[in-house]
């Protein structure tokens, strides 16, 4: 009894020491002491408080990437109204790209901040920076100021928030991890839908400055509430929060996953930001173009949870590979021939459902290939690599645009988007082949080991004179290993 009591006291003291440490609050006191949250258990709860986490991350996604996803409306407004005289469409395109690039660039910084200060402090700092970027953008009078506020400052804040919550849902789910990751990913599309229509209306009724201020206030309130309920399981999962796990780059499968990410990002950015202005290029009004952009985000909101659901049932690599290829087909078969509002809307919804496959499956696919423990380090490398594609993706699309060709102005952009999604599917197809081969090797090794054990059982049976019933029981025991 004294031994049991001393062990319990030691465990209690260890838990108290952990929570009072000065090097960050990986898990809050409530998270550690409340057994219902399953923070201290190694097994993923696969539900329970995990669904609260999913809801929080969903709304964080709405008010980060959802706002960024509506930049196509801002871009169209800047270009059509010459808000900053003398500024080229390429320069405007860089602003949205800079925000994405800065967000990805925050990956190693965020890993360091989480390790040093904890999850909650890190995410709140990101919320403050993002809010400051939107408020400062409302006072800009020069395009370079817009670069620093709507581009750099907003992107840095969004990146810190995103990189903080990205790895949390997979810690709470195992069998349902794809769904748990895809539902929050749908927040980007849902937010884009809401804000694509809302920003257009706010600019018309409130003006550009108060549009930025309204976005800042709404996102600040919602993000702070969600951050208050966010809980991680870093200790239970033994996550390695290292800024860069460079040994992973020696694995060909990891390099192929990075290739899939690069090509998918190029394609997604080209479609997401170009679609509203493409609608105008074929004769639609500004209001109709905002509806097209909103429908594309609606497609993302519908498609990403479905992608997660089918990924858990049909295989994460299978679904991600197939849908990357399907998106390429939609670009060639629907987007290129689009010349009316109806066909534009069709592509917006259908393309939106599959163009964000990468964002809906990135964490589960990487876990499938490298495991949960190495996920933070791998994602840090991935996001750093994606700084380039995220920053220049729309600029490349604008450079390929040919305004003088009228309705054919976006032909090269459409071909570019389709081809990069084909390349993304090929990268993932090779990874899938590698994974299948690994599973077959593992199954063969297990079968060979089981056969050896059965031979040993037979030898022992002959020496010991076991009866048939004892021999059968022993073989059944080994067959369950």
Secondary structure, 3 states (H helix, E strand, C coil): CHHHHHHHHHHHHHHHHHHCCCCCECCCHHHHHCHHHCCCCCCCCCCCHHHHHHHHHHHHHHCCHHHHHCHHHHHHHHHHHCCCCCCCHHHHHHHHHHHHHHHHHCHHHHHHHHHHHEHHHHHHHHHHHHHHHHHHHCCCCCHHHHHHHHHHHHHHHHHHHHHHHCCCHHHHCCCCHHHHHHHHHHHHHHHHHHHHHHHHHHHHHHCHHHHHHHHHHHHHHHHHHHHHHCCCCHHHHCCCCCCCCHHHHHCHHHHHHHHHHHHHHHHHHHHHHHHHHHHHHCCCCHHHHHHHHHHHHHHHHHHHHHHHHHHHHHCHHHHHHHHHHHHHHHHHHHHCCCCCHHHHHHHHHHHHHHHCHHHHHHHHHHHHHHCCCCHHHHHHHHHHHHHHHHHHHHHHHHHHCCHHHHHHCCHHHHHHHHHHHHHHHHHHHHHHHHHHHHHHHHHHHHHHHHHHHHHHHHHHHHHHCCCHHHHHHHHHHHHCC
